[in-house]
Amino acid sequence: MLKVLAATFTAVCAASCAQTTASISSTAAIQTVAFAAEPQLMGDSGPAFAPPAFYPFCAERPDLCASTGSVRKMEMTEARQRELRDVNLSVNRQVREVSDLERLGQEDIWGLPGNAGDCEDFAILKKKELMKRGWPASTLLLTVVTVGGEGHVVLTASTDQGDIILDNRTNALRDWTRVRYNFFARQSQKAHGKWERIVVAGA
């Protein structure tokens, strides 16, 4: 069973990010998140295999790999929501989406982008920028989803008003329950360097 899960997760994470940045809507960036009265939070159903490229990335940048700490949910204020919106928008505008194979001659390399990168590079840069603004690494979790059978990486901001998705495919901030992705796994808040399968909390 473990071998099957490992093969599945490896296939998901090795899949190329779809080239979709050209369809980003700039007007979506000014929208605020519509929080639910009782948000459905992400929960976990046990350990998951980390994407293979995650390990060399962690060895090079343990600060950006971090996901544990005393704070698991950021208190969401208007200022904090503005930080999420501004960082998501600025990174999406600053970085041009290009596959690792095209840019580096090799598939699936995680790291900080310059002016070009693929989906996980966008997510990593957003995590870095938010940490500079005072967000704990434990509230900013790299997350693997699937869409149309392809793997994709987004950044989840864990807040007291829900889990918010920062995505290079859109400038809008969205609650994870309003995103039409299959949420597969994310960094663990309990153990450094580990990943967990995603379910609706309490399910």
N, C-alpha and C positions, 0 to 999 in steps of 0.2 A: 504493500500500500504506500509506504514511504517513497519507494522508487517511482511509483506512478505519480504521486503528488510532486515529487522533485522534477520529473520530466515535464509535467504540465506547467509548473511555475517557471521553469527555465525557458520553455517555449513562449510563454506569455511575455516574459521580461526581455527576451532577446528580439522580439518582434520590433520592426521599425516603427517609429512614430509617424503617423500619417502627416503628410505635408499639407497643413490646413490653415496656416497663419494668414494667408491671403484673404480668407473669408471673415476675419475678425471684424466685429462692429465697434467702431470707436465710440458711438453714442451709448453703447451699453455700459461704458465705464462710469458714467455719471449716476447710474442707478444705485440705490441702496439695497442691502439684502433684506428680503422679506422674511423675518424670523417667525417661526411658529410659536404659538403660546406654550406648547410643550414639545420642544424639539426632539426628534428621534436621533439619538446619538449613535455614533459608531461604537460597536462592541467588538470583542474578539472571540473566536471559537477555537483558540489554540495556536500553537506555533506554525509558521509558514517558512518556506525556504526563501532566503534573501536572493535577489537577482545576482547572478555571478559577478557582474561588473561592480556591484556595491562594495565588495571586499577590497579591491585595490584602491577604490575611491576613499574608503574609510582609512586605509593605511596612509594615504597621502594627506587627507583633510579630516582628521578625527573631530575637529570642532564642528564641521558641517554634517558629520555623520551622527553626532550626538542626538539622542531622543529621550533621555531619562532626566529626571529632576523632580524637585518638590512641587512644581506647578504643572498641573496637567490640563488645566483649562484657563485660558486668558479671560479676564473680565472684559467684556465687550462694551466699549464706550464709543461715542461718536468719533473721538480722536483715533481710537484703535481701528475702527472700521475704515476711517480715511487712510490710515497707513496701509491697510490691506489693499484698498482700491488703488492708491498711488503706486505702490510697489508692483502690483500686478500689471497695471497699465504701462509703467515706465519700462519694465523688463520686456514686456511684449512688443513695445515699440523699438527698444534698443537692440534686440537680438533678432536676427533673421533665422528662420528655421531651415536647417540643412542637416541631412543625415550624417551620422558618424562615418559611414562608409565613404560618402562623397567628400567630407571635410578632412577626415583623418586616415582614410584608406583602410579602416578596420571597423567592424560592427561593434556596437554596444560598448562605448567608453564613457564613463561618467565623470563629470568634472564641471568646473566653472567655464562658461562660454566667454568668448571675446565678443565680436559682433555677430557671431553665428553659432548655432548649436541645435541640438534636438530636444525633445520634450523634457527629459530628466535634467538637462543642463539649465533649462528655464527654471525648473522647480528648485534646483540647488541654488541658483542665484537669488531667487526670491527669498529662500530661507536665510541666506546670508544677509540680505538687505533688511529683512525684518528683525533679525537678531541684532543688527546695528542700532535698531530703533527701540531695543529693550524687550523684544519678545524672547522668552526662554526657548531654547532648542526643543525642550520637551513638549511644547505646544505646536511645533512645526514639523509635520511628519510627511516624509516622502511616501507616496502612495501609488500602487500599481493597480490600474483598471484595465478592462478590455472594452473595446467598442468595435463593432463590425468584425469581430474575430481577431483584431489586432491589439497588441499591448500598447499601453500609453501610461505616462507618469505625470501625476499632478502633485501639488502641495496641499496638504490638509492643514488648516489652521484650527486647532481645537479651542473652542471658546465656551463660555458659560451659556451662550445662546445658540449653540449648535456647532457642527463641524462644517467649516466653510472651505470651499474648493477654489484654489487659484490655478488657473489653467491657461496654457499658451494658446488654446483654441478660441478663447473668448476673453474680452476685457471685463466682463461682468463677474462679480462675486456671486457665488451660488451656494445655497445649502446643499449638502451632499445628497439629500433625499430628492432634490429637484433636478439632479443631473442624470441623464440617461446613459449611464455607464454601468458596467458590471464591476462593482468594487471587489477587488480580489484580496489584496493584502497591503499592510502599511507597516512602517517602523513601529517597534514596540516601545511603549512608554515605561515598561517594567524592567526591561533588560537591554543593556547597551549592545548594539550590533545585531539584535534579533528583529525578526518580523513576525507579524500575527495576521491570521486570516480575519477578514472583516465580516461582521454580521450587524444587524440592528441590535443595539443594547437591550437586553431583557428578552430577546427572542429565543 
